[in-house]
Amino acid sequence: MSTAKEPKKNPLAHLAGLARDTIPPMHPAGRPFVLGAAAATLLLRRIWRPAGVLGGVLTAWCAWFFREPARTTPGRAGLAVAPADGTISHVEPAVPPAELGLGDEPMVRISAFLTIFDVHVQRIPLAGRIETIAYRPGKFLSADLDKASEDNERNSMVIRGADGTRVAVVQIAGLVARRIVCSVNEGDEVAAGSTYGLIRFGSRVDLYVPADSRVLVEPGQRTIGGETVLAELPQGNS
C-alpha cells in the first residue's frame, strides 16, 4: 500500500523559521537607541575603521537589551505571575504606594531586581482591568536597596481581577535607569503575561498582592516574566 510522501521542506525557509523562534523581537521603545547606535557606528567607521567593530558590538548589544521574547503564561485563574525577569530580592509585608489609594493596610510586596543583562520589558501579572496608574518622580538610588521602593522614581498601577481581587505592580527606576515606559491606560482590559511597559537599563519591579496570598517564591530565586507564578491569590479579595 502506497503512502503519501511528506512535502520537502526548503532548508533556507527552515533555517529562517528557527532564527525567528530563537532571536526574540525588539520592543518598539528600543528602536531609536538601536538606530542611533547604528548611525554612530557608520560614522565612526568612516573616521576610524576599527571603531566600526566596537560600534557594531554596541549596536548588537542594544538590540539584545530591548528584546521582547514570547512567553507562555499559566492559564489557571487566581495566579499572580512575575511582571519581570530578574532575581527576587525581597518578600515582605509593606504598605503599597500612597498614590494608589489602597489604604494603610500592609500587603505582601514581592520585589525583583533586574540587572542590565535581564529582559527589561514588564508584563501584566493578573488578567483584569487597570483601575489606577500613578507616576511619581524621585531619586535614582541603586534599585537593589530596600528604600528604593519608597524613594526612587516610579510608575505604579492597580489591576482588579474578574473576581474583584486587586494587585499593584510598580516599575522603579534604578541607579542607571532614567526612563520608565508604560504603554497602557486606566480602564484598559489586560491579559496576564502581556507586555505593558519597559524600564531602560538596571531597575526593579515590585508586585503587591493581598496579605493572605500564598507566596510561592523566595529571595534569591530567578523569575521569568509572564511565566513564573509568584503567588496564589485569595478569591474575591478587594
C-alpha positions as CSV (number, residue, x, y, z in Angstrom):
1,M,0.0,0.0,0.0
2,S,1.5,3.3,-1.0
3,T,1.7,6.1,1.4
4,A,1.7,9.8,0.7
5,K,5.1,11.4,0.8
6,E,5.7,14.4,3.1
7,P,6.4,17.5,1.1
8,K,10.1,18.5,1.1
9,K,11.0,21.4,3.3
10,N,13.0,24.3,2.0
11,P,16.2,24.3,4.1
12,L,16.5,28.1,3.9
13,A,12.9,28.6,5.0
14,H,13.5,26.1,7.8
15,L,16.6,28.0,9.0
16,A,14.7,31.3,8.8
17,G,11.9,29.8,10.9
18,L,14.5,28.6,13.5
19,A,16.1,32.0,13.6
20,R,12.7,33.7,14.2
21,D,12.0,31.3,17.1
22,T,15.4,31.8,18.6
23,I,16.0,35.5,18.2
24,P,13.3,37.5,20.1
25,P,11.8,40.6,18.5
26,M,12.7,44.0,19.8
27,H,10.4,46.3,21.9
28,P,9.5,49.4,19.9
29,A,10.9,51.7,22.6
30,G,14.4,50.3,21.8
31,R,14.3,51.2,18.1
32,P,15.6,54.8,18.5
33,F,18.5,53.6,20.5
34,V,19.4,50.9,18.0
35,L,19.1,53.2,15.0
36,G,21.2,55.8,16.8
37,A,23.9,53.3,17.6
38,A,23.9,52.0,14.1
39,A,24.2,55.5,12.7
40,A,27.1,56.3,15.1
41,T,28.8,53.1,14.0
42,L,28.7,54.0,10.3
43,L,30.0,57.5,11.1
44,L,32.8,56.2,13.3
45,R,33.8,53.6,10.7
46,R,34.4,56.4,8.2
47,I,36.7,58.2,10.6
48,W,38.5,55.2,12.1
49,R,37.8,51.7,10.7
50,P,38.5,49.7,13.9
51,A,35.8,51.8,15.7
52,G,33.2,50.2,13.4
53,V,33.8,46.8,15.1
54,L,33.2,48.3,18.6
55,G,30.2,50.2,17.3
56,G,28.8,47.0,15.8
57,V,29.1,45.2,19.1
58,L,27.4,48.1,20.9
59,T,24.5,48.2,18.4
60,A,24.0,44.4,18.7
61,W,24.0,44.6,22.5
62,C,21.5,47.5,22.4
63,A,19.1,45.4,20.2
64,W,19.6,42.4,22.5
65,F,18.9,44.6,25.6
66,F,15.5,45.7,24.3
67,R,14.4,42.1,23.4
68,E,10.8,41.1,24.0
69,P,10.7,37.2,23.9
70,A,7.5,35.3,23.6
71,R,6.3,33.8,26.9
72,T,3.6,31.2,27.8
73,T,1.6,32.3,30.7
74,P,-0.3,29.8,33.0
75,G,-4.0,30.0,32.3
76,R,-5.3,29.0,35.7
77,A,-7.3,31.7,37.5
78,G,-6.2,33.1,40.8
79,L,-2.5,33.2,40.0
80,A,-0.2,36.3,40.0
81,V,2.7,35.8,37.6
82,A,6.0,37.6,37.6
83,P,5.8,41.1,36.0
84,A,9.6,40.9,35.1
85,D,12.6,38.8,34.6
86,G,15.1,39.1,37.4
87,T,16.0,37.9,40.9
88,I,13.7,38.0,43.9
89,S,15.3,40.4,46.4
90,H,12.6,40.9,49.0
91,V,9.3,39.2,50.1
92,E,7.9,41.2,52.9
93,P,4.8,42.9,54.3
94,A,4.6,46.6,53.1
95,V,2.1,49.3,52.5
96,P,1.6,49.9,48.8
97,P,2.4,53.4,47.3
98,A,0.2,56.1,48.8
99,E,-0.7,57.5,45.4
100,L,-2.6,54.3,44.5
101,G,-5.2,54.8,47.2
102,L,-5.1,51.3,48.5
103,G,-5.1,52.3,52.2
104,D,-2.6,51.8,55.0
105,E,-3.0,48.0,55.5
106,P,0.1,46.1,54.5
107,M,0.1,43.8,51.5
108,V,2.8,41.3,50.6
109,R,5.5,43.0,48.5
110,I,7.5,40.7,46.1
111,S,10.4,42.6,44.7
112,A,12.5,41.6,41.7
113,F,15.9,43.2,40.8
114,L,16.8,43.5,37.2
115,T,20.4,43.8,36.0
116,I,21.4,45.2,32.6
117,F,21.6,41.6,31.4
118,D,17.9,40.8,32.1
119,V,14.9,41.2,29.8
120,H,13.6,44.7,30.6
121,V,10.0,44.6,29.4
122,Q,7.3,44.4,32.1
123,R,4.4,42.1,31.9
124,I,0.8,42.1,33.3
125,P,0.7,39.9,36.5
126,L,-3.0,39.3,36.6
127,A,-5.8,39.4,33.9
128,G,-8.3,42.2,34.6
129,R,-9.0,45.9,34.4
130,I,-6.5,48.7,35.1
131,E,-8.0,50.8,37.8
132,T,-5.2,53.3,38.6
133,I,-1.9,54.4,37.1
134,A,0.2,56.9,39.0
135,Y,3.7,58.3,38.2
136,R,5.9,59.8,40.9
137,P,9.3,61.4,40.3
138,G,12.1,60.6,42.7
139,K,15.7,59.6,43.3
140,F,17.8,57.2,41.3
141,L,19.3,55.1,44.1
142,S,20.6,51.6,43.4
143,A,17.4,49.5,42.7
144,D,18.6,46.6,44.9
145,L,18.3,48.8,48.1
146,D,15.2,48.3,50.2
147,K,14.5,52.1,50.3
148,A,14.4,52.3,46.5
149,S,10.8,51.3,46.7
150,E,9.9,54.5,48.6
151,D,12.5,57.0,47.4
152,N,13.1,56.2,43.7
153,E,11.2,57.4,40.6
154,R,8.4,55.0,40.0
155,N,5.3,54.2,38.0
156,S,2.6,52.4,39.9
157,M,-0.5,50.5,38.7
158,V,-3.5,48.8,40.3
159,I,-5.2,45.9,38.4
160,R,-8.6,44.4,39.5
161,G,-9.2,40.8,38.5
162,A,-12.5,39.4,37.3
163,D,-13.4,38.3,40.9
164,G,-12.5,41.6,42.5
165,T,-9.0,40.8,43.7
166,R,-6.7,43.7,43.3
167,V,-2.9,43.7,42.9
168,A,-0.4,46.5,42.4
169,V,2.7,46.5,40.3
170,V,5.3,49.2,40.5
171,Q,8.1,50.0,38.0
172,I,11.1,51.5,39.8
173,A,14.0,53.3,38.2
174,G,17.5,52.5,39.4
175,L,21.0,53.9,39.5
176,V,21.4,53.6,35.7
177,A,17.7,53.5,34.7
178,R,16.4,57.0,33.8
179,R,13.3,56.3,31.8
180,I,10.2,54.3,32.6
181,V,7.8,53.5,29.8
182,C,4.2,52.5,30.4
183,S,2.0,51.7,27.3
184,V,-1.3,51.0,28.9
185,N,-4.0,53.3,30.3
186,E,-6.6,53.4,33.1
187,G,-9.7,51.4,32.1
188,D,-7.8,49.1,29.8
189,E,-8.7,45.4,29.9
190,V,-5.4,43.5,30.1
191,A,-4.3,39.8,29.7
192,A,-1.9,38.2,32.1
193,G,1.6,37.9,30.7
194,S,1.1,40.7,28.1
195,T,3.8,43.3,27.8
196,Y,2.8,46.7,29.3
197,G,6.0,48.6,29.8
198,L,9.8,48.9,29.9
199,I,12.5,50.3,32.1
200,R,15.6,51.4,30.3
201,F,18.6,49.7,32.0
202,G,19.1,48.4,35.6
203,S,15.9,48.6,37.6
204,R,13.4,47.0,39.9
205,V,9.7,45.8,39.8
206,D,7.6,45.4,42.9
207,L,4.4,43.3,43.0
208,Y,1.9,43.8,45.8
209,V,-0.6,41.0,46.5
210,P,-3.2,40.6,49.3
211,A,-1.8,39.8,52.7
212,D,-3.5,36.4,52.7
213,S,-2.0,35.3,49.4
214,R,0.1,32.1,49.2
215,V,3.6,33.3,48.1
216,L,5.4,30.7,46.1
217,V,8.9,32.3,45.7
218,E,11.7,33.2,48.0
219,P,14.6,35.7,47.9
220,G,17.4,34.7,45.6
221,Q,15.1,32.9,43.2
222,R,15.2,33.7,39.5
223,T,11.9,34.7,37.8
224,I,10.7,34.7,34.2
225,G,8.3,37.5,33.4
226,G,4.9,36.3,32.4
227,E,5.6,32.7,33.3
228,T,6.9,32.3,36.9
229,V,4.0,32.1,39.3
230,L,4.7,34.4,42.3
231,A,1.6,33.8,44.4
232,E,-1.8,32.1,44.6
233,L,-4.3,34.9,45.3
234,P,-7.4,34.7,47.6
235,Q,-10.5,34.7,45.6
236,G,-12.7,37.8,45.7
237,N,-10.3,39.9,47.9
238,S,-10.9,43.5,47.1
